Amino acid sequence: MAKVTVNHVYKIYPAEKGTNVIAVEDVNLEIADREFVVLVGPSGCGKSTTLRMIAGLEEISRGDIYIGDRRVNDVAPKDRDIAMVFQNYALYPHMNVFDNMAFGLRLRKYAKTEIKKRVNDAASILGIEGLLDRKPKALSGGQRQRVAVGRAIVRQPKVFLFDEPLSNLDAKMRVQMRTEITKLHQRLQATIIYVTHDQIEAMTMGDRIVVMNNGKVQQTDTPLKLYNEPDNLFVAGFLGSPPMNFINGELKQERDAVVFKEMQGGTIEVRFKDRPRAREFFGRPMLLGIRPEDIELAEFSNTGKAAARFPAIVDIVEPMGAETNLYLQTGAHTVVCRSQRALDHRETGHRLQFDLNASKAHLFDPMTTSRVI
């Protein structure tokens, strides 16, 4: 296995009238040996283009990419010692599963006994030993994806690249394949770079996550660090379901506390005692960010001294079984509360008291979109 280094990499496409479109802008990544790193972001953010530049399928406009200690900018894809799993499986329809998995090894003139051993070992790992004689058309989507992964495993490459491999599967199969790929990483101890637009895949699979938007890296960190300490509004809003609530208001000083007050007569007011940088923003517009699970019905709340209590009208109730999403009207905003209680539609239309956990609240500068520490 090997580390992957991406230094100041750009991908620039020529456009009309002599202009350029920057698809990837100044991306810097250091992916350690045996690490599982996920590139995540909305469609068009540059994540797949970055992966394809690492694979050699896209030419680098500027910057350098290293696999191990070898600079690979001008190295052909077949010579980079990588294996890629595509979104559409890319299986040969006229070949059976064994031949699909063995094809790359035959091109490299491996001995028949070695090919058979590698294919059988990979099939055993993926649980597809009984499918080796079938053609792709006789397989389900999940089985085809296992074959595509098996074709990558038999190569025993330095780096595995996955480009949205689960996007064509149904919800249940996605969950199953997610756990299988995670187990595969633990078993092979491989370096894996994985692209997805699905934040749940990113949060559950990656050792580290690279959040991208508009061709730029927004933040790189562990899943929990990204979730709990987002650098900016985009990262805060992209990760989490339901997404983080953003509330417009302003800051003011009250005795020894910094107080956030919701704009336009809203009911939310939050007192902070440990936000020294917030004093720079007195009298200016400010955004408060709070995750739905950090708001709870006051009667069920256990936030103690950190609670900021406010009244709100319950507009919509979404029973989820063990928990419930409540859409609240504060007078100025719609706010989502994810209650840990199983509630039903009888709460709809009622004005109730809610507790916001101030210790979990974030403040964002709406001008720069950065989080204020």
Stockholm file with secondary structure:
# STOCKHOLM 1.0

chainA/1-373         MAKVTVNHVYKIYPAEKGTNVIAVEDVNLEIADREFVVLVGPSGCGKSTTLRMIAGLEEISRGDIYIGDRRVNDVAPKDRDIAMVFQNYALYPHMNVFDNMAFGLRLRKYAKTEIKKRVNDAASILGIEGLLDRKPKALSGGQRQRVAVGRAIVRQPKVFLFDEPLSNLDAKMRVQMRTEITKLHQRLQATIIYVTHDQIEAMTMGDRIVVMNNGKVQQTDTPLKLYNEPDNLFVAGFLGSPPMNFINGELKQERDAVVFKEMQGGTIEVRFKDRPRAREFFGRPMLLGIRPEDIELAEFSNTGKAAARFPAIVDIVEPMGAETNLYLQTGAHTVVCRSQRALDHRETGHRLQFDLNASKAHLFDPMTTSRVI
#=GR chainA/1-373 SS CCCEEEEEEEEEEECGGGCEEEEEEEEEEEECTTCEEEEECSTTSSHHHHHHHHHTSSCCSEEEEEETTEECTTSCGGGSCEEEECTTCCCCTTSCHHHHHHHHHHHTTCCHHHHHHHHHHHHHHHTCGGGTTCCGGGSCHHHHHHHHHHHHHHHCCSEEEEESTTTTSCHHHHHHHHHHHHHHHHHHTCEEEEEESCHHHHHHHCSEEEEEETTEEEEEECHHHHHHSCSBHHHHHHSSSSCCEEEEEEEEEETTEEEEEESTTCSCEEEESSCGGGGGGBTSEEEEEECGGGEEEGGGCCCGGGEEEEEEEEEEEEECSSSEEEEEECSSCEEEEEESSCCCGGGTTCEEEEEEEGGGCEEECTTTCBEEC
#=GC SS_cons         CCCEEEEEEEEEEECGGGCEEEEEEEEEEEECTTCEEEEECSTTSSHHHHHHHHHTSSCCSEEEEEETTEECTTSCGGGSCEEEECTTCCCCTTSCHHHHHHHHHHHTTCCHHHHHHHHHHHHHHHTCGGGTTCCGGGSCHHHHHHHHHHHHHHHCCSEEEEESTTTTSCHHHHHHHHHHHHHHHHHHTCEEEEEESCHHHHHHHCSEEEEEETTEEEEEECHHHHHHSCSBHHHHHHSSSSCCEEEEEEEEEETTEEEEEESTTCSCEEEESSCGGGGGGBTSEEEEEECGGGEEEGGGCCCGGGEEEEEEEEEEEEECSSSEEEEEECSSCEEEEEESSCCCGGGTTCEEEEEEEGGGCEEECTTTCBEEC
//
